[in-house]
Amino acid sequence: MHYLNAHLTQSLADRLKKRRVVIWYDPRREFTTFIAEMAGGTAPENCQIDSVEVSGKSTGLCVMQESFFELKFAAETCVAQGA
């Protein structure tokens, strides 16, 4: 793994451990490759909660596609289930 990706992964794992939910705002989509790597090779094409590994821990990943509301509804469903 590239040094920058390893650093990002560790930072993300630390934040997830402290806060449980992390919002990563990337309007210029500069981290699409990193997200694709984390998601198993390709960036998610749908706004849905996918299971991914971050530093050996299973977590959910949802990538906004068209609308913040789309992302909000996907996340609310996950939180309401206590996942």
KEFI-205059 format. One record per residue (C-alpha): residue number from 1; x, y, z; residue in three letters. Coordinates in steps of 0.001 Angstrom, whole numbers. Example, Ala and Ser with C-alpha at 12.3 -4.5 7.8 and 13.67 -1.06 7.14 Angstrom:
! KEFI-205059
num, X, Y, Z, residu
1, 12300, -4500, 7800, ALA
2, 13670, -1060, 7140, SER
! end
This chain:
! KEFI-205059
num, X, Y, Z, residu
1, 0, 0, 0, MET
2, 1224, 3467, -858, HIS
3, 2418, 5548, 2126, TYR
4, -285, 8204, 1639, LEU
5, -3005, 5534, 1435, ASN
6, -1669, 3873, 4579, ALA
7, -1747, 7238, 6383, HIS
8, -5289, 7993, 5179, LEU
9, -6472, 4531, 6205, THR
10, -5016, 4895, 9692, GLN
11, -6462, 8403, 10109, SER
12, -9865, 7144, 8983, LEU
13, -9677, 4173, 11373, ALA
14, -8795, 6507, 14269, ASP
15, -11709, 8806, 13510, ARG
16, -14129, 5895, 13143, LEU
17, -13012, 4547, 16499, LYS
18, -13582, 7918, 18207, LYS
19, -16754, 9062, 16461, ARG
20, -18313, 6007, 14756, ARG
21, -19473, 8142, 11781, VAL
22, -17083, 10017, 9504, VAL
23, -18108, 12318, 6675, ILE
24, -15443, 12797, 4034, TRP
25, -16213, 15746, 1797, TYR
26, -14311, 15499, -1513, ASP
27, -16034, 17793, -4033, PRO
28, -13179, 17572, -6571, ARG
29, -13152, 13754, -6277, ARG
30, -9399, 13698, -5675, GLU
31, -9655, 10585, -3497, PHE
32, -11766, 8445, -5837, THR
33, -8865, 6047, -6370, THR
34, -8389, 5644, -2610, PHE
35, -12110, 4998, -2112, ILE
36, -12101, 2500, -4987, ALA
37, -9163, 655, -3405, GLU
38, -10953, 562, -69, MET
39, -14125, -704, -1789, ALA
40, -12292, -3582, -3439, GLY
41, -11131, -2144, -6763, GLY
42, -13889, 29, -8170, THR
43, -15638, 3042, -6721, ALA
44, -19272, 2369, -5790, PRO
45, -21719, 3462, -8484, GLU
46, -24797, 3513, -6246, ASN
47, -25514, 5406, -3075, CYS
48, -25859, 2471, -698, GLN
49, -24158, 1207, 2426, ILE
50, -21420, -1263, 1428, ASP
51, -19306, -3232, 3876, SER
52, -15567, -2473, 3672, VAL
53, -12492, -3130, 5806, GLU
54, -10634, -210, 7389, VAL
55, -7511, -1297, 9259, SER
56, -8957, -4768, 9807, GLY
57, -12333, -3534, 11088, LYS
58, -15557, -3948, 9163, SER
59, -17423, -705, 8550, THR
60, -20007, 740, 6196, GLY
61, -19173, 2954, 3221, LEU
62, -21647, 5101, 1339, CYS
63, -20510, 7292, -1542, VAL
64, -22724, 10186, -2618, MET
65, -23649, 10036, -6306, GLN
66, -26261, 12655, -7168, GLU
67, -27655, 14258, -4056, SER
68, -26884, 14896, -421, PHE
69, -30452, 13800, 350, PHE
70, -29773, 10428, -1269, GLU
71, -26797, 9981, 1047, LEU
72, -28754, 11219, 4063, LYS
73, -31545, 8659, 3509, PHE
74, -29052, 5801, 3072, ALA
75, -27222, 6770, 6276, ALA
76, -30437, 7267, 8262, GLU
77, -31562, 3748, 7381, THR
78, -28268, 2346, 8652, CYS
79, -28317, 4385, 11869, VAL
80, -31976, 3541, 12557, ALA
81, -31119, -161, 12405, GLN
82, -28351, 352, 14952, GLY
83, -25652, -847, 12541, ALA
! end
